[in-house]
Each structure stands twice: as structure tokens, then as C-alpha cells.
Amino acid sequence: MSLVLSACGGPVAPSVGRTPGPGQPVVDDSSGNGQVVPPSLASAPSPDSTSQPPPPPAADHGVWPLPRWCGAGASGQPTHDDVRLPILYYHRAEDPPADYSTWSAARRHAFITYDTLPGALALQLDWLTTHGYTTILPSDLAAHWLDGCRLPGRPVMLTFDDGSLDWVTTVLPLLRAHGMVAEFYLTLEAVARHNISWADVRTLSANGMGIGAHDVHHVQLAMLGRDRPPADPRTMWLEVHGARQTIGARMRDEPDSMAYVGGGFDARLIALVERSGYATARSILHGVVQRWTARYALRVVRIGPYDDVTNRTVWALDPAVPLFAAKVTGRAR
């Protein structure tokens, strides 16, 4: 099977038949009968001259999952302080296949660019545990800023983009073994392409993981480069609001956080993300300090596929993961 590299993310399996374009319905695979979902994409209001997106949700934030840290002491008052919080940016965790070395350079690049070795991920989680870090979710950060909920002494956030089976088969067992949680930013197109199922997503949620949105289609909407205009407001709205409503219809809660495909955003897209009801949004800008004023452009630490790999032929790893440690503590990019 040939591989297709998405706009920003790992290789995705080619879809069967026509791939939906931005603003079009996505075929849900969970029913097994090709049923066209979502409940809201066709009917969601679009931000044109006659129809504006709805206002943000009410101040009680009742649509968001109950943050785990509120019980540890919430003042009930907003706390708009800066938070030192490394947000680690991953996509998937998969070992290169046995015949990886025989692949073409382009195919190897498409596979490895957005990959993390499972052994590396295990060592990284070991390091976080040993050094006293506690994983939190975007809902915890939002609750801290909005309701004064206490955060742990050394918070860290793990995020995974797009949607792939290894989230359940590899990443979830490692997280459970370390008593950790992560935010999984799901692209609905990944479900349509059978890279992951709604049952898999519900398994993640049932195990305490956060489910965020990564748009309907894996297509960058803004910051497209010189002489390339951003997507129009209607397309932006259908992507960010359609993903939120569809995930909400499939899960118990609508997502409280989203991640920009390709890391692209602008003022118009941020406004639509906020109006849709998201509490935060993650960019791919680098940084380990999160600010209330940039809650719709949270910064990340990119974890690279070759970080702490000492031999790329046998994929040997430095068990001390010094580069990972330097990245998490802000001493390296």
C-alpha cells in the first residue's frame, strides 16, 4: 500500500473512494455501513455576513469535563498567571518495520518524521516519573486559569495528534503503566480512513485520557505561506466547530481543547475557536511557559524521532535521555 503524507502529521493510509473536502461530511466507520455523519456539519451556523457563530458558553463552564485538580483546592477566582508547563508534542509511537532500510528515502522520511520509538517513549515517561512530573490535561490548565484550581508542583502535558491505532495498542498501555494521562487531538478524517475507530477513542476516554479536536479534515487553515490566503471563515467554522460537535455527539463531552492542523492560526481562526466553545488551543510554537493571554496558542516542546537515538541502524537509545531532559527543562529545543 502506498503512503500519503498529510498536511502536517504522519503518513496516513489512502482513503477508499473520494476523500471528503473541507466542509463536506465525513464517513464514519463505526457503524460498518458507510453511514454519513456528522449531526452538525451541514446545519452548523457559518460566520458569513448573515449568520454569526454562537457566543462562548456560559461562565460556569459546565460543558467541560470536571478537572481532576479542582478537588485539591479551587479558589473559585480566576488566576491568570503564567504557568511553567512543558507541553510535549507527539503524533504516534511505532517501531520502524523490519524492511524499513529497503524503503525509498521519501517513504522513510514520511514514516519517521512524525514517529516516536515506543522504547524512547517508555524511557521518556520513566524520566518524567523519576523527576517528579505529573501529567495534566488542557481542562486542568483551563480550570486553573478560570476557577483558581491548583496545579501540581511540576506539571507536564503529553499531546498526540491526528489519530492512529498505536494510540490504543502502544501509547495507552505505557501511560497506564506510569499512571499518566495525555490529550489525544483527533482528526475526524483519521476515523473516516479507518486509522482509528470511535471504539478506540472511547477506550482512551474510558481510561481517563483527554480527547481534543484536530479539525474535520487534516488541512491547514491559516499561516499557509507567502501569497497563499487563509481558508475562508465558513470553512474555518465547519472545520473547528464541526469537529467539536461531532466528537461531542460520539463521546460524553464536547472537547474543551483543539490543536491547529499544521500549527497554522490567525486572529480570525482564534476568534472562531473561542466562539465554538473551546477553552484552549494548542499551536506548534516552541516554549515551556503558558500564558492566559495566549491560551489559544499554547506552546509546545517538539519530541523528535531521533531524540536520544545513538544508532539509527539498530535504533539504540541512550537510557538517560539527555536531549529529552534538556527539552523538557527548556535548555534545548
Secondary structure, DSSP 8 states (H G I E B T S, - for coil): ---EE-TTSSEE---SS----TTS-EE-STTSS--EE-SSTTTS---SSS--------TT-TTS---TTGGG-B-SS-----EE--EEEE-EE----TTGGGS-HHHHHHHHTTEE-HHHHHHHHHHHHHTT-EE--HHHHHHHHHH-B---SSEEEEEEEE--THIIIIIHHHHHHHT---EEEE-HHHHHTTSS-HHHHHHHHHTT-EEEE--SSS---S---TT-----HHHHHHHHHHHHHHHHHHSSS--SEEE-GGG---HHHHHHHHHHT-SEEEEEEE-SEE-GGGTTSEEEEE--TTTTEEETTTTEE-TT-HHHHHHHTTS--
